[in-house]
Amino acid sequence: MKSSTRPWMCVLGLVAGYQFIQPAEANTCSWATATPGPINYVANVANVYVPRDARIGSVIGTIDTFVIAPNPSGASISCTNDGSTTLRFSAIATAPPSHRINEPLGGADPRGNIFMTNIPGVGARIRLERPFDGVATNSFTPIGGLPIVPFEAENTHLPTAAIAFSNLRSYVTLVKTGAIPPGSHALNQQLFDGFFTGIGKGFSYGISGTVMQSQCTVGAKPVSVDPVPLGTWNTSDFTHIGYTTAPTAFTITLTNCESDPGDVNKAVAHIRLDGANGSLPVGDGSNGVFTLGTGSTAKGVGIQVLRADTGAPVPLGTDVPFGFIENGVDKVLEFKASFFQTHDSTQIGAGVAEGSLGFTLTYQ
């Protein structure tokens, strides 16, 4: 009897360890993996902050934040070209454009390339990196400018290596396009699709993250002492226009401050002081002096407000910066106030001297 061997165990082992790789087609773009796309890219910008009262057109976070969007499917695209054809790539927007921004962003014209997101008042601009920036020989070259979505690009020859990519490299710029509702907002917006010669739609691209507004809370009693006591003085103390009494210190405290924990896009607290209850600025208000208000009987004097840190007058009717707010730290605005002689000594009259100011806080 003849003996025989059947090495089927070895064959099964070889089959179990084999992975099929799709060879790239010549002079076109094709899927380089067994599983085709389209690929769903989501670029995560993480947590970004914007000052609550930043002007429209302000960058939220950092301009051109570099983000590598992962490829959850593992699919990849490869393009080859021996020079006998032209390969094309198109980045076609799927989100509606915002037309409120006209000032250049990083030297680039913003018109037509800032797109609305799911957050009111927040727009996004996307610029792609390799292989869509034309820098290397194995890339697509944008037609007529930068690879800022939407754009068209082409490749006419790949002399050294194929165009191949899996993850997507991009630069994200978030822009304030209008009023942003209070609170923290989850960013979740699909922005554009990428189309290739030979494939059609190769990928979709969206962004995610969280947008937060930098601001503080004003409590029920933010002023350290209200009313601020300016003391009792004799009419003879007022000897000339511009004379001031000894100042009284007071503070305005801002609590529950939220701001970027890093150094990007930190918010500056501004305060605007305006006359109230009959008090009005003296002159143009630049010297921080305002008149006595309703119920006052004294004559010839006003009240002046100064910064405690420098002793400089606080201009009235304008936003005055008082430095950065820090995340989780109360912000204390320090002032001084005193009587200010506004008229000649012969016109000083004794009586009740009261003045009032209202304040408005902004974060810019």
Helices and strands as residue ranges (DSSP letters): H 8-16, E 29-31, E 39-51, E 59-69, E 77-79, E 87-93, E 115-116, E 122-128, E 141-142, E 151-155, E 163-165, E 168-176, E 185-196, E 200-223, G 235-237, E 248-258, E 268-276, E 289-291, E 301-307, E 320-324, E 331-341, G 345-347, E 356-363
